[in-house]
Amino acid sequence: MKKSKVWLSLVALMLTAMLILSGCNSSSKSPKEALQASMQKSAELKSYNFDGSMKIEELKFPAEGEAAEAGQMLSMLKDADLSWTGAYRADPMHLEMTLSLTLKGDMAINFNIPIVMEQDKMWVKIPNIPFFPLPEDMTNKFLEMDLKQLAEQSGQPMPNVDPAKSQKLANDLMGVIFKNVDEKEYLSDVKVKEAGLPEGVDAKQVIRFQVGKDQVEPFVNTLIEKIAPEIINLLSGNAEYRDMLSIKQEDLDEAKKALEDTKKEDIAAGMEEFKKTVKSLDVVANIGIDAKEYPVYSDVHVSTEIDAEGQPVTFAFKVVSHTKDINQDVTLEYEGGPKDVITMEEFEQQMGGMFGGLEGM
C-alpha cells in the first residue's frame, strides 16, 4: 500500500512538472489565439527600441519592352541594403529613427538619414549626397515640417497620430480577418530553433503565415464577400476611426456599393487574368512572440514571377523587424525636437534659387 502511494506521488509530481513546463511555453495557444493575444498585448507598448532591414534578393527584367524600362530604374536597388534603428515612446509621443542606405557597385555610396517625429511635427536630416550637392548651410540640418500647416495647405485634415487608438483599430481589423480566415489554411506553428531567427531575439513561439498562388483566389473571395463588408461596417460605426484615417462616411458608402455591385463573374475573370500573369507567388511571414506575449520579431519574404509581355519578370525581397527593451527607459537624443533646423519655407527658397523655382514640382 505504501509503495502504491509512493508511485502515485511520483506520477503526480511528474504530471505537475509537465504542466508547469508546458505553461511556460506560449505555444500552448493555437497560432490564431497566439497572434490575437499578441495584438492585444501590443496596446500595452509604452516604449521600445527597434531595428530592421530590407533586402532585394532577386530582380530580373526582360531586356526589351516597357518592363525593361522599369527594370533599368530598379536595377540599382538590387545591390542596395536598407536598414533602420530607432526608439519610440508613447507618452508624450516621440519617435527617433535612422535610415541607412548602402548602394554597391559602380555607384557605391552610403548615407544615413535621421528622422524625428512628434505629435504635430516631423524633422528629417538633410543628407550630404555626393551626386546631388546642396549648399553647405543646408546639409546636416533638420528639415522641419509642421504637420498641421501642411494639412491646411493641402486642404486635407490633419492626420490623428494616436498610438493607442491606432493599436485598437489594428486589433479590431485583425479580429475581423481572423474571424473569417481559415486558420489551418494560412497559419502554422514553427519550432523556434527551426525558424531561423537571428541572435538576440527572445521569442518563445513563432507563428508562420504563408500564402501561395493557389491560395490567393479563396482569400480574395473571402476578402470581398466577408472581410471587406465587415471592415466597412466597423469604420462606419466608429467616428474616431474615420477621423484617424481621414475617411468620410460617403467614401465608405461608395465602397460598400461597389462591393455589392461586384459580381462573381467579374471576380472569376480577374482571377483568371491573375493566374495567367502571375506564374508563381510565395509569401512567408514569421512572427516571433516572447514569454509575455509581445510580438518582438517578424520577417516577411516575398518571391514572385510575372509574365510581362510574354517575358518573365522575377522579384524577391525580405523585410526583417525586431522590437526590444519593451517598456524600459529608451535613449532619446532629440527630445523636444532637434535644434539645428531649417524650415520648409527656407528650404523651398534655397532650392528655388538653385533650380529656378519649384512651382512645377
RODO-2510 file (C-alpha; in nm, 4 decimals, decimal comma):
residues 361
     n   res          X          Y          Z
     1     m     0,0000     0,0000     0,0000
     2     k     0,2817     0,2351     0,0916
     3     k     0,4599     0,1543    -0,2372
     4     s     0,1422     0,2410    -0,4279
     5     k     0,1225     0,5770    -0,2543
     6     v     0,4875     0,6460    -0,3382
     7     w     0,4318     0,5639    -0,7047
     8     l     0,1161     0,7761    -0,7155
     9     s     0,3092     1,0634    -0,5566
    10     l     0,5875     1,0316    -0,8135
    11     v     0,3403     1,0229    -1,1024
    12     a     0,1562     1,3246    -0,9607
    13     l     0,4864     1,5096    -0,9222
    14     m     0,5860     1,4309    -1,2816
    15     l     0,2473     1,5414    -1,4164
    16     t     0,2690     1,8645    -1,2158
    17     a     0,6179     1,9334    -1,3532
    18     m     0,4997     1,8689    -1,7086
    19     l     0,2050     2,1057    -1,6660
    20     i     0,4311     2,3771    -1,5241
    21     l     0,6774     2,3391    -1,8081
    22     s     0,4050     2,3445    -2,0724
    23     g     0,2541     2,6518    -1,9092
    24     c     0,5836     2,8339    -1,9539
    25     n     0,5633     2,7844    -2,3284
    26     s     0,3231     3,0140    -2,5142
    27     s     0,2880     2,7534    -2,7869
    28     s     0,0039     2,6018    -2,5799
    29     k    -0,2120     2,8507    -2,7690
    30     s    -0,3130     2,7906    -3,1270
    31     p    -0,1489     3,0125    -3,3919
    32     k    -0,4621     3,2260    -3,4245
    33     e    -0,5018     3,2610    -3,0459
    34     a    -0,1338     3,3489    -3,0057
    35     l    -0,1497     3,6196    -3,2734
    36     q    -0,4684     3,7683    -3,1318
    37     a    -0,3184     3,7737    -2,7821
    38     s    -0,0025     3,9424    -2,9100
    39     m    -0,2064     4,2069    -3,0940
    40     q    -0,3969     4,2853    -2,7744
    41     k    -0,0705     4,2910    -2,5807
    42     s     0,0678     4,5463    -2,8280
    43     a    -0,1705     4,8018    -2,6783
    44     e     0,0497     4,7958    -2,3675
    45     l     0,3642     4,9067    -2,5533
    46     k     0,4776     5,2322    -2,3927
    47     s     0,8375     5,2414    -2,5150
    48     y     1,0862     5,0261    -2,7020
    49     n     1,3944     5,0170    -2,9217
    50     f     1,3713     4,8684    -3,2680
    51     d     1,5734     4,7805    -3,5750
    52     g     1,5063     4,6291    -3,9128
    53     s     1,6226     4,5843    -4,2673
    54     m     1,5033     4,5298    -4,6217
    55     k     1,6928     4,3480    -4,8925
    56     i     1,6026     4,2807    -5,2552
    57     e     1,7234     3,9259    -5,3118
    58     e     1,6337     3,8819    -5,6776
    59     l     1,5377     4,1211    -5,9546
    60     k     1,5267     4,0174    -6,3197
    61     f     1,3604     4,2120    -6,6002
    62     p     1,3418     4,1485    -6,9756
    63     a     1,5883     4,3307    -7,1988
    64     e     1,3168     4,4924    -7,4122
    65     g     0,9695     4,6429    -7,3761
    66     e     0,8050     4,8596    -7,1096
    67     a     0,9110     4,6236    -6,8325
    68     a     1,2749     4,6756    -6,9344
    69     e     1,2461     5,0491    -6,8630
    70     a     1,1193     4,9789    -6,5129
    71     g     1,3960     4,7229    -6,4707
    72     q     1,6645     4,9763    -6,5544
    73     m     1,5281     5,2141    -6,2928
    74     l     1,5093     4,9425    -6,0270
    75     s     1,8326     4,7602    -6,1105
    76     m     2,0356     4,9854    -5,8815
    77     l     1,8196     4,8694    -5,5899
    78     k     1,9250     4,5078    -5,6348
    79     d     2,2581     4,5746    -5,4668
    80     a     2,1128     4,8146    -5,2096
    81     d     2,0952     4,7494    -4,8372
    82     l     1,8319     4,9430    -4,6439
    83     s     1,8272     4,9232    -4,2658
    84     w     1,6951     5,1247    -3,9731
    85     t     1,7312     5,1619    -3,5985
    86     g     1,5353     5,3729    -3,3560
    87     a     1,3456     5,4266    -3,0346
    88     y     0,9824     5,5021    -2,9548
    89     r     0,7970     5,6461    -2,6573
    90     a     0,4185     5,6665    -2,6458
    91     d     0,3549     5,9468    -2,3930
    92     p     0,4347     6,2108    -2,4939
    93     m     0,4657     6,0644    -2,8433
    94     h     0,8223     6,0729    -2,9716
    95     l     0,9874     5,8625    -3,2416
    96     e     1,3516     5,8653    -3,3493
    97     m     1,4755     5,6572    -3,6396
    98     t     1,7887     5,6484    -3,8532
    99     l     1,7598     5,5116    -4,2058
   100     s     2,0806     5,3724    -4,3546
   101     l     2,1126     5,3167    -4,7274
   102     t     2,4072     5,1441    -4,8909
   103     l     2,4383     5,1232    -5,2696
   104     k     2,7015     4,8875    -5,4060
   105     g     2,8592     4,8533    -5,7469
   106     d     2,9946     5,1317    -5,9692
   107     m     2,7990     5,3993    -5,7794
   108     a     2,8907     5,2760    -5,4312
   109     i     2,7545     5,5104    -5,1670
   110     n     2,6445     5,5034    -4,8054
   111     f     2,4474     5,7624    -4,6124
   112     n     2,2302     5,7853    -4,3013
   113     i     1,9103     5,9869    -4,2634
   114     p     1,7937     6,0569    -3,9054
   115     i     1,4178     6,1147    -3,8726
   116     v     1,2378     6,2559    -3,5667
   117     m     0,8618     6,2685    -3,5208
   118     e     0,6341     6,4091    -3,2516
   119     q     0,2590     6,4678    -3,2360
   120     d     0,2462     6,7744    -3,4627
   121     k     0,5924     6,7963    -3,6186
   122     m     0,8428     6,5908    -3,8111
   123     w     1,2115     6,6507    -3,8801
   124     v     1,4303     6,4881    -4,1456
   125     k     1,8058     6,5462    -4,1505
   126     i     1,9189     6,6600    -4,4940
   127     p     2,1986     6,4241    -4,6070
   128     n     2,5130     6,5239    -4,7908
   129     i     2,4768     6,3281    -5,1157
   130     p     2,7807     6,3405    -5,3483
   131     f     2,5885     6,3240    -5,6772
   132     f     2,3296     6,5774    -5,5559
   133     p     2,5288     6,8600    -5,3928
   134     l     2,3405     7,1036    -5,1712
   135     p     2,4573     7,4289    -5,0081
   136     e     2,6764     7,3691    -4,7043
   137     d     2,4480     7,5748    -4,4808
   138     m     2,1636     7,3336    -4,5665
   139     t     2,3203     6,9889    -4,5346
   140     n     2,3256     6,8182    -4,1962
   141     k     2,0433     7,0411    -4,0760
   142     f     1,6998     6,9043    -3,9943
   143     l     1,4187     6,9981    -4,2299
   144     e     1,1267     7,0856    -4,0022
   145     m     0,7755     7,0013    -4,1215
   146     d     0,4729     7,1366    -3,9399
   147     l     0,2133     6,8645    -3,9978
   148     k    -0,0802     7,0917    -3,9136
   149     q     0,0394     7,3577    -4,1554
   150     l     0,0986     7,1030    -4,4323
   151     a    -0,2522     6,9635    -4,3783
   152     e    -0,4049     7,3122    -4,4066
   153     q    -0,2096     7,3886    -4,7237
   154     s    -0,3166     7,0615    -4,8834
   155     g    -0,6792     7,1054    -4,7835
   156     q    -0,6715     6,7670    -4,6090
   157     p    -0,7457     6,7020    -4,2408
   158     m    -0,4557     6,6699    -4,0017
   159     p    -0,3607     6,3020    -3,9507
   160     n    -0,4570     6,1947    -3,5995
   161     v    -0,1453     6,0191    -3,4723
   162     d    -0,2694     5,8382    -3,1614
   163     p    -0,0749     5,5160    -3,0920
   164     a    -0,3372     5,3798    -2,8504
   165     k    -0,6256     5,4321    -3,0939
   166     s    -0,4152     5,3052    -3,3832
   167     q    -0,3420     4,9859    -3,1923
   168     k    -0,7098     4,9421    -3,1031
   169     l    -0,8020     4,9836    -3,4701
   170     a    -0,5356     4,7305    -3,5698
   171     n    -0,6735     4,4836    -3,3135
   172     d    -1,0277     4,5280    -3,4450
   173     l    -0,9153     4,4841    -3,8060
   174     m    -0,7166     4,1725    -3,7219
   175     g    -1,0185     4,0419    -3,5324
   176     v    -1,2296     4,0712    -3,8465
   177     i    -0,9643     3,8962    -4,0556
   178     f    -0,9048     3,6141    -3,8062
   179     k    -1,2778     3,5515    -3,7723
   180     n    -1,3180     3,4905    -4,1440
   181     v    -0,9892     3,3278    -4,2449
   182     d    -0,9289     2,9553    -4,2162
   183     e    -0,6506     2,9197    -3,9599
   184     k    -0,5303     2,5821    -4,0893
   185     e    -0,5030     2,7194    -4,4421
   186     y    -0,2664     3,0087    -4,3670
   187     l    -0,1202     2,9759    -4,0145
   188     s     0,1091     2,7233    -3,8506
   189     d     0,3395     2,6819    -3,5511
   190     v     0,7130     2,6674    -3,6172
   191     k     0,9720     2,5480    -3,3686
   192     v     1,1770     2,8442    -3,2500
   193     k     1,5075     2,6686    -3,3244
   194     e     1,3934     2,5942    -3,6798
   195     a     1,2576     2,9422    -3,7599
   196     g     1,5986     3,0907    -3,8445
   197     l     1,5697     3,3817    -3,6006
   198     p     1,8804     3,5976    -3,5561
   199     e     2,0715     3,6055    -3,2275
   200     g     1,9260     3,8347    -2,9633
   201     v     1,5614     3,7619    -3,0473
   202     d     1,3947     3,6302    -2,7310
   203     a     1,0973     3,4502    -2,8841
   204     k     0,9096     3,1648    -2,7139
   205     q     0,6697     3,0955    -3,0009
   206     v     0,6905     3,1521    -3,3759
   207     i     0,3801     3,1696    -3,5941
   208     r     0,4156     3,1321    -3,9697
   209     f     0,1758     3,2924    -4,2159
   210     q     0,2043     3,1564    -4,5691
   211     v     0,0193     3,2273    -4,8925
   212     g     0,0924     3,0709    -5,2301
   213     k    -0,0530     3,1347    -5,5718
   214     d    -0,3244     2,8693    -5,5306
   215     q    -0,4408     3,0264    -5,2038
   216     v    -0,4942     3,3749    -5,3478
   217     e    -0,8327     3,3054    -5,5102
   218     p    -1,0103     3,1713    -5,1969
   219     f    -0,8585     3,4561    -4,9939
   220     v    -0,9801     3,7178    -5,2450
   221     n    -1,3292     3,5680    -5,2386
   222     t    -1,3332     3,5780    -4,8592
   223     l    -1,1989     3,9322    -4,8652
   224     i    -1,4713     4,0609    -5,0960
   225     e    -1,7609     3,8606    -4,9564
   226     k    -1,6894     3,8798    -4,5818
   227     i    -1,3842     4,0744    -4,4655
   228     a    -1,4266     4,3982    -4,6629
   229     p    -1,8001     4,4453    -4,5784
   230     e    -1,7303     4,3891    -4,2072
   231     i    -1,4415     4,6379    -4,2121
   232     i    -1,6639     4,8972    -4,3826
   233     n    -1,9293     4,8422    -4,1130
   234     l    -1,6613     4,8701    -3,8438
   235     l    -1,5416     5,2083    -3,9756
   236     s    -1,8976     5,3313    -4,0379
   237     g    -1,9834     5,2672    -3,6751
   238     n    -1,6765     5,4413    -3,5304
   239     a    -1,6248     5,8143    -3,5945
   240     e    -1,2855     5,8083    -3,4173
   241     y    -1,1517     5,5534    -3,6647
   242     r    -1,2817     5,7582    -3,9594
   243     d    -1,1190     6,0747    -3,8252
   244     m    -0,7911     5,8943    -3,7621
   245     l    -0,7841     5,7611    -4,1189
   246     s    -0,9248     6,0812    -4,2717
   247     i    -1,2090     5,8818    -4,4272
   248     k    -1,5557     6,0287    -4,4863
   249     q    -1,8753     5,8304    -4,4459
   250     e    -1,9663     5,8927    -4,8095
   251     d    -1,6399     5,7239    -4,9123
   252     l    -1,7396     5,4163    -4,7134
   253     d    -2,0886     5,4224    -4,8667
   254     e    -1,9358     5,4267    -5,2156
   255     a    -1,7026     5,1397    -5,1278
   256     k    -1,9932     4,9380    -4,9894
   257     k    -2,1976     4,9937    -5,3059
   258     a    -1,9004     4,8969    -5,5235
   259     l    -1,8692     4,5695    -5,3298
   260     e    -2,2394     4,4978    -5,3666
   261     d    -2,2157     4,5615    -5,7414
   262     t    -1,9191     4,3294    -5,7796
   263     k    -2,0357     4,0131    -5,9488
   264     k    -1,8853     3,6700    -5,9026
   265     e    -1,8220     3,6563    -6,2764
   266     d    -1,6087     3,9728    -6,2504
   267     i    -1,4056     3,8215    -5,9668
   268     a    -1,3602     3,4982    -6,1590
   269     a    -1,2463     3,6885    -6,4696
   270     g    -0,9992     3,8891    -6,2630
   271     m    -0,8591     3,5746    -6,1046
   272     e    -0,8168     3,4123    -6,4466
   273     e    -0,6112     3,7118    -6,5571
   274     f    -0,4133     3,6873    -6,2330
   275     k    -0,3371     3,3195    -6,2949
   276     k    -0,2166     3,3923    -6,6488
   277     t     0,0024     3,6863    -6,5444
   278     v     0,1419     3,5574    -6,2130
   279     k     0,3387     3,2400    -6,2778
   280     s     0,4429     3,1872    -5,9168
   281     l     0,3881     3,3574    -5,5825
   282     d     0,5114     3,2717    -5,2351
   283     v     0,4600     3,4926    -4,9292
   284     v     0,6021     3,3677    -4,5984
   285     a     0,5971     3,5648    -4,2736
   286     n     0,7343     3,4543    -3,9367
   287     i     0,6091     3,6320    -3,6240
   288     g     0,8072     3,5821    -3,3041
   289     i     0,6240     3,6218    -2,9714
   290     d     0,8042     3,6461    -2,6357
   291     a     0,7105     3,4936    -2,2992
   292     k     0,4936     3,7965    -2,2129
   293     e     0,3031     3,7577    -2,5424
   294     y     0,4564     4,0692    -2,7010
   295     p     0,5289     4,0458    -3,0750
   296     v     0,9050     4,1054    -3,0808
   297     y     1,0130     3,9883    -3,4244
   298     s     0,8884     3,9477    -3,7782
   299     d     1,0354     3,8615    -4,1130
   300     v     0,8463     3,8685    -4,4399
   301     h     0,9768     3,7013    -4,7541
   302     v     0,8025     3,7576    -5,0880
   303     s     0,9016     3,5984    -5,4175
   304     t     0,7117     3,6050    -5,7446
   305     e     0,7470     3,5519    -6,1164
   306     i     0,5291     3,7533    -6,3540
   307     d     0,4669     3,7258    -6,7254
   308     a     0,5329     4,0700    -6,8760
   309     e     0,4552     4,0836    -7,2460
   310     g     0,5492     3,7179    -7,2805
   311     q     0,8762     3,7635    -7,0912
   312     p     0,9426     3,6596    -6,7307
   313     v     0,9972     3,9115    -6,4512
   314     t     1,1222     3,7702    -6,1215
   315     f     1,1246     3,9636    -5,7978
   316     a     1,2077     3,8626    -5,4397
   317     f     1,2668     4,0630    -5,1231
   318     k     1,2840     4,0171    -4,7476
   319     v     1,1902     4,2579    -4,4663
   320     v     1,3017     4,1955    -4,1068
   321     s     1,1878     4,3824    -3,7942
   322     h     1,2934     4,3417    -3,4301
   323     t     1,1477     4,5108    -3,1199
   324     k     1,3361     4,5030    -2,7885
   325     d     1,3673     4,6744    -2,4470
   326     i     0,9885     4,6840    -2,4278
   327     n     0,8507     4,9321    -2,1698
   328     q     1,2003     5,0135    -2,0481
   329     d     1,3759     5,3508    -2,0473
   330     v     1,4911     5,4334    -2,4005
   331     t     1,7526     5,6869    -2,5015
   332     l     1,6068     5,9789    -2,6990
   333     e     1,8684     6,2079    -2,8499
   334     y     1,6322     6,4746    -2,9824
   335     e     1,3677     6,5044    -2,7133
   336     g     1,1723     6,8236    -2,7733
   337     g     1,2890     6,8283    -3,1345
   338     p     1,6287     6,8932    -3,2994
   339     k     1,7847     7,2369    -3,2502
   340     d     1,9707     7,2916    -3,5776
   341     v     1,6732     7,3145    -3,8140
   342     i     1,5681     7,4725    -4,1412
   343     t     1,2014     7,5454    -4,2041
   344     m     1,0129     7,4272    -4,5097
   345     e     0,9871     7,7866    -4,6340
   346     e     1,3638     7,8378    -4,6057
   347     f     1,4266     7,5058    -4,7769
   348     e     1,1956     7,5927    -5,0672
   349     q     1,3585     7,9344    -5,1086
   350     q     1,7084     7,7884    -5,1275
   351     m     1,6050     7,5038    -5,3565
   352     g     1,4145     7,7522    -5,5744
   353     g     1,7283     7,9607    -5,6073
   354     m     1,9246     7,6553    -5,7186
   355     f     1,6746     7,5231    -5,9728
   356     g     1,4798     7,8290    -6,0785
   357     g     1,1706     7,7679    -5,8673
   358     l     0,9791     7,4664    -5,7512
   359     e     0,6350     7,5681    -5,8740
   360     g     0,6277     7,2916    -6,1336
   361     m     0,7203     7,0145    -5,8872
***
